Amino acid sequence: MRVSFIKMHGLGNDFVVLDARAAPLPAISREFAVAISDRMTGIGCDQLIVLEPDAAADLRMRIFNCDGGEVESCGNAARAVATLLGKPARVLTGGGMIELEPLGAGARVNMGTPRFGWDQIPLAYAMDTQNMPVSWDGLETPSAVNVGNPHVVFFVEDSRAVPLDRLGPEIENDPLFPERVNVNVAHIANGEVHLRVWERGAGLTRACGTGACATAVAAVTRGLVQSPVTVHLPGGALEIAWDGMGDILMSGPATESFRGSFEWNDFA
């Protein structure tokens, strides 16, 4: 069975997109997602994206991290899908319904309303999620926000100085986070956010759209910035708008890299 794919990226966070809206694909196993994502022996990506038909939306978007696990949301992939569709769309994800709109060389995505309840993140037990009384090797008092998937956000003096390659997996897998967590470290300069992200199931990536949303929300909530705010990531910048109550709007670029095809059984 020969299957077509589209390779895309948003600020260097890259995806293999499989379009199964017209013709269904075989079940996506963890092993298949890992094999496709492998940069040496597969196509290579941070996330595998599968587009499927859905009766309640224009389409359904499924997201598999490079470790094979299926996750709820991906902001950069949402922008990529918007540019691929070329028109506004309502898309169902594991984290809820989102709205996409192509915009210039990228897209604007309504990511929905952030959630702050300890059981909505989720955490293992109740605590203040805006000033969490926890720390890991100098990283302390983070905020926790669910923006379709769970994030913990640390504000530091210099995000570049944090050994996120070491602390990221430790925090991601801490028992405090029963569904694991995305780890964000950020500092504020001239009213803008500078962010690095350890993504759950993917590790350090050049950009994380949901991480930018979660960090902007946490920064606005703490009074550190005003909306809209520019969030700088290693791969480039996003603009995040949130009025403190309603939905999060994320705007930024997305790009198609190339197209190709593969034999399904080579990776199954």
C-alpha positions, 0 to 999 in steps of 0.5 A: 500500500503506497501512501502519500505524505506532506512534510511541513514545519512551523518555526522548525517544529516539523511534521509528517502529515497524512491525509486520510479524509478521502480514504482511510488508513490502517490503524496507527500503532506506536511502533509505526509512529516511531518508525516514520518519525525516525530521522535516520531510517524514516521520514523524520519529524517531531510529530506525525499528523493524521487528518481524518473526516469528522461529522462534528467538524470540518476534519479531525486532527490526530497528533503522534509524538516521535516517541509514538504516543498520541497527544491532544494538541499541537499549535504549530501543526494546527497552523500548518494544517490551516495553510494546507487547507487554504481556508478557515476550518473547525478542527477537532483535536484530542484537546477539543475544537479549534478554529483555523484561518490561513493568514499570509504565509501562516495562520491564526488559530483560535486555541480555545480557553485555557484551563487552570484547575489542578484536576484539569491540568491534571496534577496528582493532587490539589494545589494553587496552579498559578504559584505552585509550591514545588521546585526542581534544582533551582526551577521553582514556583511555576504556573500550570496551564492546560491549553489542550495539553498540559504545560508547566511554566517557569519564569527565570532570569535567563531561559538560555541558561537553564539545562533543559535537556537534563531537567526537562525529562525529569519534570516531564515524568514527575509523579506530580503529572499523571499524564506527564507534562510539557516543560517551559522556561521563559524570561521577559525582555522589553515586554516580550517573552523568550521561551524554550520548551521541552515537549512531552514525548518529543524533547527539545524542539525549535518551537512549540505553539501550545507552549507559547500559548501557555507561557503567554497566558501565565505571563499575562495572569502574573502581570508580567506582559500585556496582550498581545505578546510576542513569544520568541522561540529558537525557531522564530516568533509567534504572537499570542493574544489573550484578554484574560478570560476568553479564547487564546489566539495564536498567529505565526508562520507555517511552511510546506517543505516537500511531498513524497510517498512511502510503502506502508508495510516498510514502517508497519 
